[in-house]
Amino acid sequence: MRILIAEDDRALGSFLQRGLEADGHRVRLVYDGGMAVAAFHQEPPDLTILDLNMPVMDGESVLAELRRMEGELPVLVLTARQEVDTRVRCLDLGADDLMTKPFSLHELRARCRALLRRKRETRLQLRAGDLELDRLDHTARRDGIPVVLTNKEFCLLEHLLLHRGYCVSRVELLDAVWNMEPAQTTNIVDVYINYLRRKLRDPAPGSLIRTVRGQGYMIPMDAELMQAKPATIATPDATNSALADAC
């Protein structure tokens, strides 16, 4: 899932980012209210974690702006304020949940999962042909068979599925999955595409993950997607048994 964290305490923000990335989420961390609104506008997240005390725009102003832009995506507010009035204002402005500092990371992760489950319009299941991706449980299956993916492999596949039918450039994938500047010379995207193809039994040039020459990669819509299944690799015992039957 895509999570936006707006927290001006850089140490706390990094702590939250590491904890949520360990769960397999793609996390974008910003440090002031203006950056939060810009990041939300650029790519609406599945969940926003919003601190109230931030520079440029305070959290309550950011919350009001986010709700003006999008009324349904869940927002969890973090605050050190203990006043009931603050909580009431945040809930009235559209916050879905509120936690006071200090808090337990374990509880915050549980509340995030609850918010994501509650929002029915959130795309928790992504599919392409016989490929299924569960964004909340962080699992993948191909033709009903579980596929074990690393966090980066999962994030890469998730991003391609979220933009299904469109070519996603290597530059966009570097930024979205690895938070790397496009100026950095690396073939890490191509390396991980090969990892995915091997695990998904989709050998190059790929019918599921297709290369768009000179541009990037895409997963086509079902109407264009080839449904051919990989041939079963016969074991020596199976081969001998087949020869015996033939005789």
N, C-alpha and C positions, 0 to 999 in steps of 0.2 A: 504494500500500500504506500501511497505518497503522503508524507506527513510534513507539514510546515511548522517549525518551531520559531517563535518570536520571543526572544529572551535577551535582555541587555547584559545580564551577568554571563560573561563568556565561559567561565569555568562550569557553571551550572548548565548552560546551553550545550557545551561539548559533552558533558556527562549524560544528558538526556539523549543527545544524538547517538552516542555510542551504544546506550542501552537499547534504543529502538532499532538501530541498525542491526544489532545482534539478533533481533527478532525477524530480520529479513526485510524491514521497511526501507524505502528510499526516503531519506530525510534531508530537508533543506533548512539550514539554520540562518536566521537573520537577527540583527542586533538592535533595530529601532523600528518604530511604527511605520515610517515611510517605506522602509524596505519590505516590511510585512505586506503592506497593501500592494506594492509593485510585484512582489513574488506571487501573491494570490492571483493577481490579474494575469500574470504571465502564464501560469499553469495552476489552475485551481486544484488544491490538494484534496485527498480523501478525508483528511482530518487536520485541524489547526490547533496547536497548543500555544496559547497566548498569555504572555505576562502583562500585568497591568501597568507597572512602573517602567515606561520606556521613553527614551528621548524622541524628538521630532514630532511624534504623535503618541499620546498616551493610549494605553490598552483599551479603554472604554471607547475612545474615538475610532480606533482601529476596528473594534468589534462592530460598531454602528456602520462603518464603511463596508466591512465584509458582508454584513447582512443586507446592505443595499445592493451589493453586487451579486450575492448568491444567498438565498434564504434557507437552503436545506443542508449544506455541507456542515458536518459537526464541528463545534468549537469548544475546546476545554480551556477554561481560564485558570491561570496560576496567579496567586496573590499572597503577599505577606500581610495584607490588611485583615483585621479581625472584625471590622464593623459589619453588622448585619445589613446596613443600608447599602454597602458596597456590593454585597452578594445579590441583594434584591435588584439593584440597578443592572448588574451584569445579566441576570436571568431575564429581566424585562427587555434588555437590548438584544437578546437572542442567544445567549450562551447556553450550551446543552449540558454543561457540567462545570463545577468549580472545585478546585483544590487549594487549600491554604498551605503556605510554606511554614515549616519544613514538611516534607511529605515522603512517602515511601515510593521508590521507583517501581517496586513490585505492584503496588496498588495502582499507580498511574498507568502502567501497562495494561492491567486488568480493566481499568475504566476505559482506556482507548479501545480495547477489543469490544467492550459492551456497546460503546457508541457506534462503532462501525457495524456491528450486527444489527443495531436498532434501525439504522438508516437503510430502508428497503431499496432505495434507488441506487445505492452504492453498488458498483459492479464488483461483487465479491468473487464471482465465477467468470473466468474468461475461457472461451472455447474457439478452436479452429480445427475443423474436421474431427479427427479422433483424439485431438490434444485437449486436455482440460487442465486449467490452472486455478487453484484455490488461493486467492490472495490473502485470506485471513489465516488459514491453517498453514500457508506456505508450502503447499504440496503440488506436485504435477503428476499427471498420468497420461500415457499414450496408449490408445487402444485398450484401456482398462488396466494397464500395467504401470505401477509406480515408477517414476523417474526421479532419482536422487540428484538434486542440483545444489550447488553452492549458493551463497547469498547473491554473489555478483551474477552468476548464471541465471538465477531466478529473476533478478531485477532487469537484466537484459531482455529476457524472454517476455516478461511482463510489459516492458515499455513497447516492444514490437507489437504485442497483442492489443495494447491500448490504442495503438495507432494503426491498427490493421487496415489493409487496403491502401496504405500510403507508404512511400519510400521514406525511411528514416536515415538521415545522413550520419556518417561516422562522427562528425563534429557534435551533432545533437546527442548521440549516444555517449560520447566522452563526457559531455557536460552532465547529462541526466543520470548516468549510472556510476560514473567514476569521479564526478566533480572535478574534471581536469580541463585545463585551458586548451582550446583547439590548436594553439601555437606549439604545444608540446608534441614532438615527433614520437609517435608510438604506433604499433600495429596491434595494440591490446584488443581492440574491437574485433578484428579479424580472427585473432587467436581464440577469443571466447565464442565467437560464432562457430568456429570449428569444434570447440568443446560441446556446444549445444547440439550441433548436427550429429556428432558421434553418439551422444546420449539419447537423442530423439530418433535415432536410426533414420536420419535424413541426409545421406551422403551428398557431398558437393556434386553438382551445383545447387542441389536442394530443391525439393518440390514444396516443402513447408516453409522454410526460411530461404527466400530467394535473394540472390545478389542482383542489384540494379547497377550495372556497370558504370563506374565513374561517379556514382551517387551515394549508394549505401545499401541497406537491406530492407526487406518488407516481408510480411506474412499476408498472402492474398486472401480475399474473401472466399467463402465456400464455393461460389459459382465458378471460381477459377482454380480452386485448390484440387490438385491431383490426389485421389484417394488410394493410390496404389500402396499396398502394404509391403514391407520388406520380406524377402524370402526367408523361410526358416532355415537356419544352418543345421544341417544334419550331423549328428554325432556319429562316431565310428560304429557304435552298437546299432544305431538306427539304420546305417547304411548296410551293415552286414545282414540285419534282419530283413531289409527290403530285398537284398540279393537272394537270400534264402527263399523268400516267398516267391520270387520270380522263377526260381528253379523248380 
